[in-house]
Amino acid sequence: MIANDDLQTRWWTLEAKLVERFGKKPDMETILFLIGIQELGDVNRKFSKEQKQDLMHVAVCSLLSQSGYYEREGTDDEGWPHFRQLKDMPVMSPIDQENFLRDHVLLYFESRGF
């Protein structure tokens, strides 16, 4: 399938840029963690295990807000972004879910000039 080939090629390109930047190939959880930190805006902080999970949730909501599944409602007193779900996610196979998320990650980085 050509669309998947293009997605895979773009994904490999992003991975190569991240390796160049950070010195090793990140997995999806690491990429979500990085996006979560970017959205929080606090890179000089140590995070608990629970906060790391929260950062990945922030990342997923931020990514899916690009397609209208979530919208950012604001931030709490500690600066954490909060989101509201606007519509249900489509039912997808695990492989389609992975590609759906990868496509949103690529869009996120492309929209930020990375």
Backbone as a printed PyTorch tensor [residue, N CA C, xyz], in Angstrom:
tensor([[[  0.8380,  -1.1770,   0.0000],
         [  0.0000,   0.0000,   0.0000],
         [  0.8850,   1.2420,   0.0000]],

        [[  0.6880,   2.1170,  -0.9220],
         [  1.5410,   3.2920,  -1.0850],
         [  1.4520,   4.2380,   0.1050]],

        [[  0.2480,   4.4610,   0.6350],
         [  0.0990,   5.3660,   1.7680],
         [  0.9080,   4.8790,   2.9600]],

        [[  0.8810,   3.5760,   3.2380],
         [  1.6620,   3.0310,   4.3470],
         [  3.1550,   3.1170,   4.0750]],

        [[  3.5570,   2.9240,   2.8140],
         [  4.9710,   3.0570,   2.4700],
         [  5.4430,   4.4870,   2.7190]],

        [[  4.6180,   5.4690,   2.3290],
         [  4.9610,   6.8640,   2.5600],
         [  5.0240,   7.1620,   4.0560]],

        [[  4.0770,   6.6470,   4.8090],
         [  4.0690,   6.8270,   6.2600],
         [  5.3400,   6.2320,   6.8600]],

        [[  5.6890,   5.0300,   6.4280],
         [  6.8820,   4.3670,   6.9580],
         [  8.1490,   5.1520,   6.6130]],

        [[  8.2280,   5.6490,   5.4020],
         [  9.3990,   6.4340,   4.9900],
         [  9.5070,   7.7140,   5.8160]],

        [[  8.3890,   8.3900,   5.9780],
         [  8.3880,   9.6250,   6.7940],
         [  8.7360,   9.3150,   8.2450]],

        [[  8.2640,   8.1680,   8.7570],
         [  8.5570,   7.7750,  10.1340],
         [ 10.0530,   7.5120,  10.3060]],

        [[ 10.6450,   6.7910,   9.3460],
         [ 12.0800,   6.5200,   9.4200],
         [ 12.8850,   7.8150,   9.3770]],

        [[ 12.4310,   8.7690,   8.5890],
         [ 13.1090,  10.0670,   8.5160],
         [ 13.0510,  10.7750,   9.8660]],

        [[ 11.8740,  10.7550,  10.5020],
         [ 11.7440,  11.3610,  11.8270],
         [ 12.6370,  10.6510,  12.8300]],

        [[ 12.6310,   9.3250,  12.8150],
         [ 13.4890,   8.5710,  13.7360],
         [ 14.9590,   8.9390,  13.5460]],

        [[ 15.3850,   9.0790,  12.3050],
         [ 16.7780,   9.4490,  12.0340],
         [ 17.0990,  10.8270,  12.6060]],

        [[ 16.1690,  11.7670,  12.4730],
         [ 16.3870,  13.1060,  13.0360],
         [ 16.4560,  13.0540,  14.5580]],

        [[ 15.6140,  12.2320,  15.1640],
         [ 15.6300,  12.1080,  16.6260],
         [ 16.9060,  11.4260,  17.1080]],

        [[ 17.3950,  10.4370,  16.3660],
         [ 18.6730,   9.8010,  16.7060],
         [ 19.7940,  10.8350,  16.6310]],

        [[ 19.7720,  11.6320,  15.5790],
         [ 20.7830,  12.6780,  15.4140],
         [ 20.7420,  13.6610,  16.5810]],

        [[ 19.5470,  13.9830,  17.0290],
         [ 19.3700,  14.9670,  18.0960],
         [ 19.6910,  14.4090,  19.4800]],

        [[ 19.2570,  13.1550,  19.7470],
         [ 19.3590,  12.6080,  21.1020],
         [ 20.3520,  11.4600,  21.2550]],

        [[ 20.9050,  10.9660,  20.1440],
         [ 21.9360,   9.9530,  20.2240],
         [ 21.4470,   8.5150,  20.2520]],

        [[ 20.1380,   8.3130,  20.3140],
         [ 19.6180,   6.9470,  20.2220],
         [ 18.1950,   6.9740,  19.7000]],

        [[ 17.7810,   5.8270,  19.1640],
         [ 16.4630,   5.7260,  18.5480],
         [ 15.3900,   5.6160,  19.6290]],

        [[ 14.4410,   6.5470,  19.6460],
         [ 13.3950,   6.4930,  20.6660],
         [ 12.2450,   5.5790,  20.2510]],

        [[ 11.6120,   4.9540,  21.2430],
         [ 10.3980,   4.1920,  20.9660],
         [  9.2000,   5.1520,  21.0650]],

        [[  8.0010,   4.6460,  20.8030],
         [  6.8170,   5.5020,  20.7990],
         [  6.5850,   6.1440,  22.1630]],

        [[  6.8050,   5.4040,  23.2550],
         [  6.6130,   5.9770,  24.5850],
         [  7.5490,   7.1550,  24.8220]],

        [[  8.7760,   7.0290,  24.3850],
         [  9.7440,   8.1170,  24.5460],
         [  9.3340,   9.3280,  23.7170]],

        [[  8.8630,   9.0970,  22.5150],
         [  8.4100,  10.1950,  21.6630],
         [  7.2200,  10.8960,  22.3070]],

        [[  6.2790,  10.1250,  22.8480],
         [  5.1300,  10.7250,  23.5300],
         [  5.5790,  11.5130,  24.7600]],

        [[  6.5380,  10.9810,  25.4930],
         [  7.0900,  11.6830,  26.6530],
         [  7.6920,  13.0210,  26.2360]],

        [[  8.4690,  13.0280,  25.1470],
         [  9.0770,  14.2620,  24.6530],
         [  8.0110,  15.2860,  24.2390]],

        [[  6.9730,  14.8200,  23.5650],
         [  5.8900,  15.7200,  23.1560],
         [  5.1780,  16.2560,  24.3900]],

        [[  4.9520,  15.4050,  25.3780],
         [  4.3140,  15.8420,  26.6180],
         [  5.1080,  16.9300,  27.3190]],

        [[  6.4180,  16.7510,  27.3880],
         [  7.2780,  17.7790,  27.9910],
         [  7.1820,  19.0740,  27.1910]],

        [[  7.2030,  18.9590,  25.8730],
         [  7.0850,  20.1440,  25.0080],
         [  5.7720,  20.8770,  25.2890]],

        [[  4.6890,  20.1360,  25.4150],
         [  3.3780,  20.7440,  25.6550],
         [  3.2860,  21.3360,  27.0610]],

        [[  3.9340,  20.6990,  28.0310],
         [  3.9630,  21.2340,  29.3930],
         [  4.8300,  22.4850,  29.4560]],

        [[  5.9270,  22.4600,  28.6910],
         [  6.8150,  23.6120,  28.6510],
         [  7.8240,  23.6710,  29.7770]],

        [[  8.0380,  22.5720,  30.4770],
         [  8.9650,  22.5490,  31.6060],
         [  9.9740,  21.4280,  31.4040]],

        [[ 11.0750,  21.7380,  30.7390],
         [ 12.0630,  20.7090,  30.4010],
         [ 13.1060,  20.4900,  31.4870]],

        [[ 13.1900,  21.3560,  32.4610],
         [ 14.2400,  21.2630,  33.4800],
         [ 13.7190,  20.6800,  34.7810]],

        [[ 12.8290,  19.7430,  34.7100],
         [ 12.1680,  19.2230,  35.8910],
         [ 12.2850,  17.7020,  35.9290]],

        [[ 12.3950,  17.1550,  37.1190],
         [ 12.3560,  15.7060,  37.3020],
         [ 10.8880,  15.3120,  37.4640]],

        [[ 10.5110,  14.2010,  36.8270],
         [  9.1280,  13.7610,  36.8580],
         [  9.0100,  12.4090,  37.5430]],

        [[  7.9630,  12.2520,  38.3410],
         [  7.6650,  10.9560,  38.9510],
         [  7.1330,  10.0180,  37.8680]],

        [[  7.0210,   8.7450,  38.2160],
         [  6.4960,   7.7720,  37.2600],
         [  5.0750,   8.1600,  36.8410]],

        [[  4.2560,   8.5710,  37.7930],
         [  2.8860,   8.9830,  37.4890],
         [  2.8700,  10.2210,  36.5870]],

        [[  3.7550,  11.1740,  36.8430],
         [  3.8240,  12.3790,  36.0070],
         [  4.2780,  12.0300,  34.5880]],

        [[  5.1690,  11.0520,  34.4480],
         [  5.5950,  10.6220,  33.1120],
         [  4.4200,  10.0380,  32.3470]],

        [[  3.5810,   9.2650,  33.0300],
         [  2.3720,   8.7360,  32.3910],
         [  1.4310,   9.8840,  32.0200]],

        [[  1.3120,  10.8620,  32.9100],
         [  0.4650,  12.0260,  32.6300],
         [  0.9880,  12.7940,  31.4130]],

        [[  2.3060,  12.8930,  31.2850],
         [  2.9030,  13.5820,  30.1390],
         [  2.5720,  12.8650,  28.8340]],

        [[  2.5860,  11.5320,  28.8640],
         [  2.2370,  10.7820,  27.6600],
         [  0.7610,  10.9710,  27.3210]],

        [[ -0.0830,  11.0820,  28.3450],
         [ -1.5040,  11.3510,  28.1080],
         [ -1.6860,  12.7470,  27.5000]],

        [[ -0.9740,  13.7220,  28.0190],
         [ -1.0070,  15.0800,  27.4580],
         [ -0.5850,  15.0370,  25.9880]],

        [[  0.4470,  14.2500,  25.6960],
         [  0.9330,  14.1380,  24.3180],
         [ -0.1340,  13.5610,  23.4070]],

        [[ -0.7620,  12.4700,  23.8300],
         [ -1.7890,  11.8350,  22.9990],
         [ -2.9430,  12.8040,  22.7610]],

        [[ -3.3860,  13.4850,  23.7920],
         [ -4.4780,  14.4590,  23.6330],
         [ -4.0560,  15.5930,  22.6960]],

        [[ -2.8310,  16.0700,  22.8480],
         [ -2.3250,  17.1320,  21.9660],
         [ -2.2770,  16.6580,  20.5220]],

        [[ -1.7680,  15.4450,  20.3240],
         [ -1.6770,  14.8950,  18.9740],
         [ -3.0630,  14.7600,  18.3460]],

        [[ -4.0040,  14.2070,  19.0960],
         [ -5.3310,  13.9530,  18.5430],
         [ -6.1850,  15.2150,  18.4490]],

        [[ -5.7590,  16.2760,  19.1190],
         [ -6.4730,  17.5480,  18.9570],
         [ -6.2690,  18.1030,  17.5480]],

        [[ -5.1930,  17.6620,  16.8840],
         [ -4.9340,  18.0850,  15.5050],
         [ -6.0300,  17.6130,  14.5560]],

        [[ -6.7310,  16.5410,  14.9420],
         [ -7.7980,  15.9830,  14.1100],
         [ -9.1810,  16.1690,  14.7260]],

        [[ -9.2720,  17.0020,  15.7440],
         [-10.5670,  17.3220,  16.3190],
         [-11.1250,  16.3180,  17.3110]],

        [[-10.3040,  15.4080,  17.8010],
         [-10.7850,  14.4420,  18.7940],
         [-10.7770,  15.0300,  20.2010]],

        [[ -9.8710,  15.9530,  20.4500],
         [ -9.7630,  16.6260,  21.7440],
         [ -9.5910,  18.1180,  21.5040]],

        [[ -9.8940,  18.8860,  22.5370],
         [ -9.5320,  20.2950,  22.5140],
         [ -8.9600,  20.6530,  23.8740]],

        [[ -8.0180,  21.5460,  23.8440],
         [ -7.3820,  21.9810,  25.0820],
         [ -8.3230,  22.9340,  25.7950]],

        [[ -8.6140,  22.6260,  27.0550],
         [ -9.5210,  23.4640,  27.8450],
         [ -8.7830,  24.5440,  28.6100]],

        [[ -7.5360,  24.3080,  28.9070],
         [ -6.7550,  25.2700,  29.6740],
         [ -5.6920,  24.5440,  30.4650]],

        [[ -5.1890,  25.2260,  31.4810],
         [ -4.1580,  24.6430,  32.3350],
         [ -4.5800,  24.7760,  33.7970]],

        [[ -4.0690,  23.8640,  34.6140],
         [ -4.3780,  23.9330,  36.0370],
         [ -3.3840,  24.8530,  36.7430]],

        [[ -3.4820,  24.9210,  38.0610],
         [ -2.6320,  25.8180,  38.8510],
         [ -1.1510,  25.4710,  38.7720]],

        [[ -0.8470,  24.2220,  38.4180],
         [  0.5530,  23.7980,  38.3060],
         [  1.0720,  23.8830,  36.8760]],

        [[  0.2460,  24.3860,  35.9600],
         [  0.6690,  24.5630,  34.5820],
         [  0.4170,  23.3730,  33.6690]],

        [[ -0.2660,  22.3430,  34.1630],
         [ -0.5440,  21.1590,  33.3480],
         [ -1.7280,  21.4170,  32.4360]],

        [[ -1.5950,  21.1050,  31.1480],
         [ -2.7160,  21.2770,  30.2240],
         [ -3.8060,  20.2390,  30.4720]],

        [[ -5.0400,  20.6580,  30.2450],
         [ -6.1890,  19.7660,  30.3660],
         [ -6.9840,  19.8070,  29.0780]],

        [[ -7.5460,  18.6560,  28.7240],
         [ -8.2340,  18.4890,  27.4470],
         [ -9.6430,  17.9570,  27.6600]],

        [[-10.4750,  18.2080,  26.6840],
         [-11.8380,  17.6900,  26.6620],
         [-11.9870,  16.8790,  25.3780]],

        [[-12.5280,  15.6700,  25.5120],
         [-12.7480,  14.8260,  24.3350],
         [-13.9730,  15.3360,  23.5960]],

        [[-13.8240,  15.5130,  22.2790],
         [-14.9020,  16.0340,  21.4480],
         [-15.6590,  14.9390,  20.7000]],

        [[-14.9460,  13.8800,  20.3390],
         [-15.5930,  12.7790,  19.6280],
         [-14.8550,  11.4860,  19.9300]],

        [[-15.5840,  10.3810,  19.7410],
         [-15.0080,   9.0630,  19.9950],
         [-13.9690,   8.7180,  18.9390]],

        [[-13.0010,   7.9350,  19.3690],
         [-11.9910,   7.4330,  18.4460],
         [-12.6120,   6.3370,  17.5840]],

        [[-12.1970,   6.2480,  16.3290],
         [-12.6930,   5.1520,  15.4900],
         [-12.1440,   3.8140,  15.9790]],

        [[-12.8910,   2.7590,  15.7420],
         [-12.4360,   1.4170,  16.0850],
         [-11.4050,   1.0010,  15.0440]],

        [[-10.2290,   0.5930,  15.5190],
         [ -9.1290,   0.2350,  14.6190],
         [ -8.3980,  -0.9820,  15.1570]],

        [[ -7.7520,  -1.6790,  14.2540],
         [ -6.8680,  -2.7720,  14.6530],
         [ -5.6420,  -2.1720,  15.3320]],

        [[ -4.8930,  -2.9570,  16.1040],
         [ -3.6750,  -2.4350,  16.7320],
         [ -2.6950,  -1.8240,  15.7220]],

        [[ -2.5350,  -2.4310,  14.5690],
         [ -1.6190,  -1.9000,  13.5580],
         [ -2.1300,  -0.5570,  13.0340]],

        [[ -3.4310,  -0.4720,  12.7840],
         [ -4.0070,   0.7960,  12.3160],
         [ -3.9070,   1.8740,  13.3900]],

        [[ -4.0630,   1.4800,  14.6670],
         [ -3.9050,   2.4460,  15.7620],
         [ -2.4850,   3.0120,  15.7850]],

        [[ -1.5180,   2.1220,  15.6340],
         [ -0.1100,   2.5430,  15.6220],
         [  0.1540,   3.5140,  14.4630]],

        [[ -0.3420,   3.1820,  13.2900],
         [ -0.1530,   4.0610,  12.1320],
         [ -0.8930,   5.3800,  12.2940]],

        [[ -2.0800,   5.3380,  12.8790],
         [ -2.8580,   6.5470,  13.1520],
         [ -2.0630,   7.4770,  14.0690]],

        [[ -1.5060,   6.9110,  15.1310],
         [ -0.7180,   7.6990,  16.0700],
         [  0.5710,   8.1980,  15.4140]],

        [[  1.2370,   7.3410,  14.6510],
         [  2.4570,   7.7610,  13.9520],
         [  2.1750,   8.9420,  13.0180]],

        [[  1.0690,   8.8680,  12.2970],
         [  0.7020,   9.9550,  11.3870],
         [  0.5100,  11.2590,  12.1520]],

        [[ -0.0960,  11.1900,  13.3200],
         [ -0.3000,  12.3920,  14.1360],
         [  1.0220,  12.9110,  14.7210]],

        [[  1.9110,  11.9970,  15.0850],
         [  3.2440,  12.4080,  15.5650],
         [  3.9850,  13.1430,  14.4460]],

        [[  3.9390,  12.5830,  13.2480],
         [  4.6020,  13.2210,  12.1050],
         [  4.0270,  14.6040,  11.8350]],

        [[  2.7150,  14.7290,  11.8660],
         [  2.0720,  16.0210,  11.6640],
         [  2.5070,  17.0170,  12.7360]],

        [[  2.5890,  16.5500,  13.9750],
         [  3.0190,  17.4040,  15.0880],
         [  4.4180,  17.9670,  14.8370]],

        [[  5.3590,  17.0860,  14.5160],
         [  6.7280,  17.5410,  14.2980],
         [  6.8450,  18.4000,  13.0340]],

        [[  6.1370,  18.0370,  11.9790],
         [  6.1790,  18.8380,  10.7500],
         [  5.6110,  20.2280,  10.9930]],

        [[  4.5470,  20.3250,  11.7690],
         [  3.9330,  21.6380,  12.0210],
         [  4.8330,  22.5260,  12.8740]],

        [[  5.8320,  21.9280,  13.5220],
         [  6.7690,  22.6960,  14.3360],
         [  8.1350,  22.8490,  13.6600]],

        [[  8.1910,  22.4940,  12.3800],
         [  9.4110,  22.7070,  11.6000],
         [ 10.5440,  21.7630,  11.9220]],

        [[ 10.2340,  20.6190,  12.5270],
         [ 11.2960,  19.6610,  12.8800],
         [ 11.4420,  18.6290,  11.7890]]])
